[in-house]
Amino acid sequence: MLSYARAAALVVLGLRVSFASAQAGWQTDGFHVSPGDSIQQALDAVARNPTNKVVKVHAGVYRPDTKRQALIWLNRVHDGITLEAVGEVTLTAANPEICDTNSPSHSAVVNHVVYFGDGISRRTILRGFTITGANHFVSRESPEIEPNPDIRRSLFFYADGGAVKIFGRSYPTLQQLEIVDNYASPCAGGISIEQGVTQPRSGADSVKIEGCIFRRNRSQITGAAVDLLPGSSAVVTNCLFVGNIANLGVNYISDNPAQPEFTNSAPLTVFPGSRAVVQRCTFVGNRNGVEDLSGNSEYRDCIFWHNTLGGAFYGGERYELCIPEGAQVIGCVFGGQVVDPRGSVSKSKNRFDCPDPTFDTRFNSQLPACNGVGFHIATN
C-alpha cells in the first residue's frame, strides 16, 4: 500500500507531467515548445498551417543534438512565422556532449544558432531570446538550410554570423534579443546580413532590428556584433553595443596580405554598397564604435561613448564613428579618443562636448541632456 507521502508525490508528478504536456503542441495562441522538444519541428509544423503562425518557446536552454549548419532555420516556407520566447529562453550553438574537445571551435556544433534564408519578409519575427555559444564551427553537411539552389554560397554563407545569419532576399524582424558571447571568423560573431541586392534601401526590403543587446561578441576580422556585407540593408533601433571586439586575428581573406584592409574594424561594420539606418542606439566600451564604408547610411540620436577597448591583433587608434562624406549623422552624442577620423561628422548637428552620460547598470543614460538619445530599456 502506498504511503500518503508517496501518493502525494505521485499526484504532484502527474500534475507536472500534465502541465508539461499542456505546454507542448498546438494551443489557441500558437504551437508551444518546452525543453526537450524540437523547435525546428515546431517551425515546420507551423509552416504548414495556413492561419496559426506562432511558435512559443518556454523557458529553458535549447541546444543542438547533432552537428549541423544551424540550430534552427527559417526559409521561404516559414515566412510569416512569429517565433517568441516565453520566459528566459537561451538558444545556444554549444553542446559539450557531442563536440570535438580538441577543436578550436569547442563547444560549438553549429555554424549559426539561427538562420534566415531567401524569401523571408518582415512578417517573420524572432523575439525575446538570448542567443549565445557560437565559436567558429563550420559545417557544409546536410541538412541543407537554404533550399534555393540558384543562390551562390561562399565562405561567408557558412562561416559568418555565429548567432544569426541572414542570407539572400531575407528581411526578418528581430526584437528584444540578447546576443552575447559569440565568435565567428572571418566576420560577425553576432548577426551577419548578406543580401547581395543592387540597390539596398531602408523600407520593407531591409532587416529590422529593435531593442536588442549585443554584448561581448567577437570576430577575427570585421563586424564583431553586426556586419552588412555588400548589397545589404538594415534598420537598427534602440539597441545596445557593449564589449564587442573585432580584429582578433590576421585578415586572411584580403587580396593584399602585405597591406590588408579591415585591420581596425568595429562592432558594426557596413560594407560598400550597403545601407544602415541606426537610431537611438548606444555604443559604449567596444573596440571602436561604427565603421561604415557606404556613404549611404543614417545615424540619428545615438550615443558613441569611449569605445576604447584594446586587445586586438592589429594596432591603430580607437574611434567612435568612421564614416565617409554623404552619410547623415544628426543628433548624436560623442565622447572618446578619436571621435571622427575622417572629419565628416557635422559638429553643428551633433554634440562633441557632452558630459558623461552617467549610465545605470542597464546602460540607460541618466543625463538630462541625453533624454531621447541612445538606448533605453525599462528598469521595472
N, C-alpha and C positions, 0 to 999 in steps of 0.2 A: 504494500500500500504506500502511495506517495505521501511524504510529509507535506504539511501545509506550506512550508517554505519552498520545497521543491515544486509543488503545484503552482505556487505564486510566481516562481521564477519562469516556469514554462509558459504561463499566461503572458508575462511581460515579454518573453522571447517571441511568442506568437504575435503579440501586438507589434513588435519591432519588425518582424518579417512582413506582416500585413502592411505596415506603413511603408516599408521599402518597396514592396510590390506596387502599392498605390502610387508611389512617386514615379516608377518606371512605366514607359509606354504612353499610349495616347490618352490625353485628357482634353477637356473642352478648350483649354488655353494653350494647347500645343503638345508636342511629344516630349516627355520628361525622361531625363537620363540621370542615373545615380552611379556612384563609384562602382566599378566592376562592369558597367555597361559600355558598349561601344558608341562613341559619339558619331563615328563615320557611318555606322549602320543606321543611326537615327537620321542623319542628314540624307542618306539615300532613300530612306522610307518617306521622309517629308517631301523630298523632291518629286515623288510620285503622287503626292496628294494635291489635288487642284485648288484647295481652299485653305487648308491649315498649314501655314508655312513658318511655324515657330518651333524651335528646339530649345528647351530649358534644361540647363546642366546644373545639377545640385552640388552642394559644397563637397570639396574633396580634391585630390590630386589625380590627374589623368595623364598617363604616360604610355609610350608605345609598347606593344607586346612583341613586335618584330622590328628588325632593321629595314628601313624603307625611306622613301623620299620625303614624306610628311606624316605628322601625327594625324592631321585631318586635312582634307582638301575639298574645295568648292570650285566647280567649274560651271559651264553653261547650264547643265541640268539642275543645278542648285540655285539658280538666280531667283532672287526674291525671298530667300530664307532669312529669318532673324535667328541668330544663334546667340543666346544670352546666358550669363551666369546667374544662378540663384544662390546667394550667399558667397562665401570666399571659395573661388574655384581657381585652381592652378593647372595650366596646360604646360607640360614640360617635354623637352626633347630628350631628356635623360632617362635611362633605365640601367642602373648599375648591374642588374642581374643578367643582362644579355649583351652588354657592351664588351669591347675588346679592351681589357685593362692595360694593355701595353701600347695602345694607340694614343697619340696626342689629343684625339677627339673624345677621350674618356670623360664623361659617362654618356655622351650623346649618341643616339642611334637613329636619328632622322636628320635630313638636310634642313628642313623648315618645320616649325611647330604647326603653323597654319599656312595653307597655300590657297590663293585666289587666282583662278585661271581665266582664260579667254571667254568672254560672254557674260561676265558678271557686271551688273549695274549697281547704282547707288541704293537700289531697293534691297540689296543684300547687306545685312548688318551683323557686325560682330561687336558684342557689348559686355563689358564688366569683368573680363578675365585678367588674371596675372599670367604672363607668358614668359617662360624662362628656360634655361638649361641648354640652349644651342651652343655648340662648341666645334664648329667646322667639321662636322661629319658630312661626307659627300658620297651619295649612292646614286647610281644610274639604273638600279634594278627595278623591276615591277614590284608593286602595282604602279602603273603609269598615272600620274596625277594630272597630266594635261592631254586630253584626248584629241585636240586639234592637230592633225599631222602636218598642216601647212605652215605652222609657226616654227621658225628655226630656234633650236636650243643651243646655247653656248655654255661656256663655263659659268657665266653669271646666273643662268637659269638654275643650275644645280647648287652653286656654292654661295651666292649672295642671299641675304635675307634669312638669318638664322631664326628669328622669331616669326616673321611674316614675309612671305614672298607674294608679290602682286605682279602678274605677268600677262602680256597681251592686252586685248581690249577689255580691260578689267578695271572697274571703278567702284569698289566697295565702300561702305561707310564703317569706320572703326570708331567706337565710342568707349570712353571710360576704361581703357586698358592700362595696365601697368606692365611695361615691357622692361624687364630687369635682368641683368647678369647674363647676357647673350654675347657670343663671339662668332664672327664669321670672317672668312678670307676668300676672295680679296676684300669684299665690301659689305657693310650694313649688317652688323650684329642684330640690329632691331628690324626695321622694315626696309625692304628693297622694292622699288617700284620700277618696272621695266615694261613700259607700254609700247614704245617704239613707233609712235604716230608722228606725222609730219608737222602738224601744227597744234601742239598742246594748248588747251585753254583751261579755264577755271570753272566751268559750268558742270553739267551732268557727266561730262567725259573726263572728270578728274576724281582722284581718290579724296574722300572726305575723312579727315582725322580730327576728332573732337575730344577734349577733356582727357587726354592720355598723358601718362607719365613715362619718361624714358630715363632710366637710371642705370648707371654702371654698365652700359653696353660697349662693346669693343669691336674693332676691326683691324685687320692687318694694314689696309690701305686707306680707304675713304669711308665717309658716312657712317660713323660708329653707331648712330641711332637710326637715321633715315637717309637713304640716298635715292635721288631721282635720276635714273640713267637716261641717256639721250632720248628725247621724244616722250617724256613723261610729265604728268601734271598732278598737283595735289593742293588742297586747301587745308591748312593746318590751323586749328583754332583752339585757344585756351589749353595749351599743352606745356608741360614742364620738361626741360632737358637738364639733367644734373649728373655730373660724374662720368660722362661718356668720353671715350678716348679712341682716336684713330691712330694710324701710322705706327702700329706696334711691331712692324717688320718691314723688310725690304719690299719695294714696289716691283714685284716680279712680272707684272703684266705690261710694263712700259715698253714702248718701241725704242726708247732711248735710255738704255741702262746706265750710261755714263752721267746723264742729267735727267733723271726720271721726274715726271710731273707728280702731283698729288703727294708731296712729301710733308706738307703742313696743312693737313685736312681738318675737318670739323665734324661735330656730331650730326649736323645736317649739311649734306652736300648736294648741290643742284648742278647737274651737268649742262653743257651747252645744248641748246635746242629743247630745254625743259622749262617748266614754269611752276613756281611755288607762290601761293598766297598764304602768308604767315601772319596771323593776327592774334593779339593778346596772349602771346607766349612768353615764357621766361627761359633764358639760357644762363645758367649760373654754375661755376665750378667745373666746367668741362675743359678739355683741351681744344681751345678756340671756340668761337660761337657758331657762325654760319659761313660756309664757303659756297658762294653762288657764282657760277660761270656763265649764266644765261643772259643777264641783262634784261630779262623779261618778267621779273618777279616783283612782288609787292610785300613789304614788311610794314605793318601798322600796329602801333600801340604795344610794342614788345619791350621787354627788359633784357638787355645784354649786360651781364654784371660779372666782371673779374673771372673770365674764362681762361685761367692761367695754369691749369693742370699740366704737369710735366710727365716725364716717364716714357716718351715715345722713342722710336728708332732714330728718327731724324731730328735735327735741331730746328732753329727758326724762332722768331718772336711770336708770342701769343697775340691773338687779335680777337675782336668781337664780331665784326661783320665785314667780310671781304667780298665786295660786290662791284661789278663794272658799272660804268655810266649807262643810264637808260632805265635802271630799276627804280622803283618808287619806295622810299623809306620815309614814313611820316609818323610822328607822334611817339617815337621810340626813345627809350632812356638808355644811356650808355655809361659804363664805367669799367676801365680795365687798362692793361699795359699798353696795347695799341688798339685804338678803337676802330679806325677806318684806314687800313693800309693803302687803299687806292685813292683816298681822298674824294670819294664820290658820294658821300652821305651829306645831305643838307644840314648845316648847323642851325639854320633858322626854323626848320620844320621838326627838329628833334632836340633832345636835351643831352648835352655832353657834360654838364656841370651839376647833375642831380646829386643830392646827398645819398648816403647809404639807404637802400630801400627797406632795411630792417625786416628781413624775412622772419616769419614764425617757423615753427617746426615743419609745417607743410608747404613752406615757400610761398605763402601769401605775403605780399608786401604790406607793412604796417604804416608806410609813409603816406600821409595825405596827398602829397604831390603825385603819387603813383596810383591814385584811385582810377579805376578803369583801364589801367595799363598792366600788362603782364598776366601770368597765370593766376587763377584764383580757384580754390576748392573750398566748399563749405566745411566749416570746422565742427559741425554737430552731426 
